Amino acid sequence: MADRELEKSTRLVEAGRRKQWRRRLVNAPVERASTILFDDVEQLRGTRAALGVYNYGLQGTATQWTLAEALTELEPGAAGTALYSSGLAAITTPLLALLAPGDELLAPDNVYGPTRKFCETILKQFGIPTRYYDPLVGPGIADLIGKNTRAILLESPGSQTMEVQDVPAICTVARERGLVTLLDNTWATPLLFPAVAAGVDVTIVAATKYVGGHADLMLGAATATGAYFDRIQMASWDLGHAVSPDDAWLGSRGLRTMGLRLKQHEQNALEVAQWLNEQPQVGRVLHPALPACPGHECWKRDFKGSSGLFTFELKGERDSFVDALELFGIGYSWGGFESLALPVDPYRTIIQPPAPNLVRLHIGLEDPQDLITDLKAALDQAGRSP
Ligand SMILES: *Cc1c(COP(=O)(O)O)cnc(C)c1O
């Protein structure tokens, strides 16, 4: 079944549901285990640590394998998926697995803040420097590659400021120069941007966001091609990474409706973004599907749609605007069924932040007209405050 051409929505239903893992149930059950018992010493000695093989709790059970295999099937051309206890661990562990002292990493200047912090602390401590590049560099990345450059990290669209990268162009250059590419694909997921098909070697999602989809799960996944998957999976086990079966099960449960949810997030977010775009109190609306967003042309060319997260520039007083919202929660993360608002102050060293006074919105599954009414009241109130 995995080899047949299926539409994405069909694949989301079928993926990873091997009969030997779920038996006569629809879903693989929650199998909790540290110890796995062997029939005899010969079987114990003959069993190696691998995905899909009952060995020890660290290597998981059917509950984790079904999710890992489903995520692999969503990225045609990928060899496997390693699961992590957070999206951040799904970024940092492959970097540790693939880089060695003396290597240099190229990372976009708009990279997710905690990823940047990892580069500046742990990676640096192990003798692996990071050089930051303009996310809109495109094929110009070729001029930035030095003799120690070993890997290129991408994130598209970028955290908070939403620049869409020319992923195929950067990956083409990387392959020519023998470099590995890693993409943070959390915003689009494989449904809106099939990354391996675009030339990416390691594609990462914070499954905390749209895979989980309900703001109640921390989970990450790194899906890689055959050249890199085994190294990443082995390094993850060497470092002792394990995902609880309960969390993997929640990930699988969320995944089955991810396509449906993303379509609604897309429709709602576009309606809200287009409305904001017409308000006098609003400056630029940085939504990849709107022309003002840097890299919009790449989004149009490469993506199959947009999700629920975007940023805009507020002309009025920011904190009182966010405080005045009633249907939007104030908090970190996104990708759940509910709407969120967050003032963001991007840290950059190479590029200028596109505008001051940015507010990031995650548009949930509420009725968009209710959200617009709420935003309108908050804009009016913030406009009145001194
Ligand atoms: C949230 C997020 C992460 C990290 O995911 P966690 O599960 O919260 O660790 C990584 N990248 C992006 C773009 C994110 O938004």
The ligand as a Tripos MOL2 file, in Angstrom:
@<TRIPOS>MOLECULE
LIG
   15    15     1     0     0
SMALL
NO_CHARGES

@<TRIPOS>ATOM
      1 C1          7.1650   25.3540   18.3820 C.3       1 LIG1
      2 C2          8.2170   25.2960   17.3360 C.ar      1 LIG1
      3 C3          9.3150   24.4560   17.4780 C.ar      1 LIG1
      4 C4          9.5800   23.6420   18.7220 C.3       1 LIG1
      5 O1          8.5790   22.7620   19.0640 O.3       1 LIG1
      6 P1          8.3710   22.3090   20.5950 P.3       1 LIG1
      7 O2          7.5940   21.0680   20.4840 O.co2     1 LIG1
      8 O3          7.6380   23.4380   21.2540 O.co2     1 LIG1
      9 O4          9.7380   22.0890   21.1730 O.co2     1 LIG1
     10 C5         10.2300   24.4320   16.4600 C.ar      1 LIG1
     11 N1         10.0860   25.1790   15.3560 N.ar      1 LIG1
     12 C6          9.0290   25.9910   15.1860 C.ar      1 LIG1
     13 C7          8.9320   26.7980   13.9290 C.3       1 LIG1
     14 C8          8.0720   26.0930   16.1700 C.ar      1 LIG1
     15 O5          7.0530   26.9460   16.0100 O.3       1 LIG1
@<TRIPOS>BOND
     1     1     2 1
     2     2     3 ar
     3     2    14 ar
     4     3     4 1
     5     3    10 ar
     6     4     5 1
     7     5     6 1
     8     6     7 2
     9     6     8 1
    10     6     9 1
    11    10    11 ar
    12    11    12 ar
    13    12    13 1
    14    12    14 ar
    15    14    15 1
@<TRIPOS>SUBSTRUCTURE
     1 LIG1         1 GROUP 0 **** ****
